[in-house]
Amino acid sequence: MKATIWHNPRCSKSREALAILEATPGVEVTVRDYQKLPPSRAELAALYARAGMTPAQGLRRSETIAKEQGLGAASDNAILDAMAAHPILIERPLVETEKGVRLGRPPETIREIL
């Protein structure tokens, strides 16, 4: 099974999710550092749709830029635009397999799609 993790190596939850993936037999992991290789707006919209979540649910509200731009009450379109422009706003880790997409908070939730 192939799995892609949208990863931030500085994030403990992201590192925990990556460790779960690497320890799972038969899983071929692709690591995408989304801050170095930012997703497009369309990629984000597709990921959230597959995960069954809204962009607002995938927003890192604690980031200064989220507060400055008032994204807590923004539309999904505005949030996607902001995430595409500022990838730090993307809550992590996101893990994608052929079984779906999960936000790894807590990291154990990714087991649902393995």
N, C-alpha and C positions, 0 to 999 in steps of 0.2 A: 504494500500500500504506500502511496505517495502522500506526503504531508508537507504543507508549506506553513512556516511560522513567520508571522509579521512581527519581527523581534526588535527589541531595544536591549542591547547587552548590559546596559546600566540598571535595568529594572529587575528586581529580585523575582517578581512573579513571572516575568518573561524567561528568566534563566531557569526557574523551576519547571515551567512548561516544556522548555527545550530538553531538560533532563528527562522528563517523562517520555517525550518522543524518542529520544536517543536510546532509552532503556527498553522500549517496546519492540519485541522481535518482529521482523518483517516490515518495519516502517522505514521508508527512505525519506529522509528529511531534507528539505530545501529551506535554508535560512535566508530571509529577506530583511535586511536592516532597512526598515521603511523610512528612516531619517536620511540615509544615504541614497536610497533609491525610492523616492516618494511615490505613492500610488496616485493614479489619476482620480479625478472626481468620479468617473464612471466605474473604475475598479472598486472604490469605496462603496458606492451605491450598490453594486452587485454583491460585494461581501456582506454588507448589512442585510440585504434582502435574503441571501442564502442562510444567514444566521437567524433570521426571524426577529431582527431587532431594528430599532430606528437609529438613525445617525445620532440623535440626542443621547441614546443609551450608550453609544460608543465614544462619547465626548469626554475628554479629561477636563472636567469643570474646574479643577484646582489650578490649572495653568493660568498664569497672569494674563496672557493674551485672550483667553476665554472670558475672563472677567472684564477686561478692557473693552472687548467687542460686544459684551452683553449677550454672549451665546447661550447662556442658561435659559433664555426665553425666546431664542431665535427659531426660525423655521428650519426644517430639515435641509432645504436647499441652501440656506445661509451657512448652516453647520458644515455641510459637505464642501462648500466653497472654501470655508475657513480651514478645514482639515487638509484640503488639497494644497492650499497656500502655506500652511503651517503644520507639518506632519506631527509636531510635538503634541498636537491636540488629540491625536488618535489614542484611545485607550488600548492598552496592550496587555498581553499578547493576543493576537488573533491567529487561530490555527484553522487551516483549510485542508480538507480531504475530500474524496469523492462522496463521503457520507454527509458532508455539510461543513459549516463554519461555526466555531465557538469562540467566545471571548474567554480567555483563560483566567477568570477571576471568580472563584479560586482556580488555580492551575489544574486541579483534578477534573474540572468540567470537560476538559478536552478528551478525556477517555470516552465520552459519549460518541465520538466520531472516529474512534480508532477500531 
